[in-house]
Amino acid sequence: MKIRFQLILVLLFSFFLSFSASASSLDKLKNFIQQTHSAKAHFTQSVFSKSARPGQESSGTMQFMRPGKFRWTYEKPYEQLIVGDGVKLWVYDAELNQVTVRKLDQAIGSSPAALLAGNNEIEKFFTLKDVGLKEGLEWLEATPKGNESTFESVRMGFGPAGLQVMELHDNFGQITLIRFSAIERNPKAVADLFKFVPPKGADVIGE
């Protein structure tokens, strides 16, 4: 699969935090869980190796509606669609004409996606820490408490528009950098966006 599946899970609910200038980054995360019911945005994503050499770059759009519904579209360099309908997670690779499907709760589990998935138990699975200002952004670091995660830490940088940057540090020394733009909080969401029917002739793998 061209886009790392675990990375997608980290990002499912990682957008659109809105906050006051006086709030800490931890407060901003908790406020998001309480106040953001739906959102959409554009994103760009870059992966850097341990030696800091840039690798694959990709871009696209994302929209979600809580709880558990989202539509994540990679447009460049490869077409890929990820849809969560509240029960199942569907991943469609257009080039391969292949669909992978899993139960949503099992797919997310205690992965870093749980940071922003809307539950109130984020500190059960992650150690959250304010790490101060850097390059004009206020940063929060989340470190998984368990050993099953493929990520060492996730950093989130907040600016006037909300969550502007995410840095994902994995166990292989790679860093994935995601930048967000054209953010809309609580737009009117169309429920049909979060439904998925496998295209005719597509191979379906999973449940």
Secondary structure, 3 states (H helix, E strand, C coil): CCCCHHHHHHHCCCCCCCCCCCCCHHHHHHHHHHHCCEEEEEEEEEEECCCCCEEEEEEEEEEEECCCEEEEEEEECCCEEEEEECCEEEEEECCCCEEEEEEHHHHHCCCHHHHCCCCCCHHHHEEEEEEEEECCEEEEEEEECCCCCCEEEEEEEEECCEEEEEEEEECCCCEEEEEEEEEEECCCCCHHHHCCCCCCCCEEEEC
